[in-house]
């Protein structure tokens, strides 16, 4: 049994219980749809040989990160809205903090890998299949996950021995993060915050530099060519990736910047604004599969074909089971 000393308080939406139930009614379907949609994309890419390409391998890396984000954050928020209990175990808070860090950095790193993949495909189309192979894509994905996890294991180890304050254990955000955990911890946490923030800045700045370079080169290639068909395809691909980037960074900035800019902790209205800004982060795990499904004809076609095959099969199996039960 965990003692009361092991709990941290998360911020939550402050409203009458009926309003919180309405919020629960909105977030529960969002959580279910997010999990089902991401698992469906993973299953489709795994089942359809035509999708065993580097671009879809990178998409699967995004999907796995999205699933980790949803599973590590939304169930706790749903429980808080339903029961009003905003306590979270210290160990659970640290685990959530670790996986949120992994999710954020893996999103940026994978988006950088996808930008490079599209850069090679557009600017060096004749050499694409020799430069970006399926084997190399798998090695890149494995390396990115290994780098991200190994970067944040020391952060977790640094925070683990910290003792919690006796007087104030109220997080200012709805999720556990490095700065929030440091604020409810006793003692000097400057080294912990500096290391954690430094890792995040470096692992975000470098991928963004790669993305900026690939965007510049693709736009330059579009300016040089006289083929309208090439320009349309290149810009369509670039815009799809840019949508992914924006739908990741806008909620991220809202959930990070608003709580730090709006600091009136004593006003329930202000605290609700902070929480609402952070709730936008729950949309991120669904945005990747949504954009790729509607913007990528090949994925949409293969997904529809696969579901058309498995649904009749499932229905026929259920009918056979009913018939066998009747015979018995």
Order of alpha helices (4+ residues) and beta strands (2+ residues): beta-alpha-alpha-beta-alpha-alpha-alpha-alpha-alpha-alpha-alpha-alpha-alpha
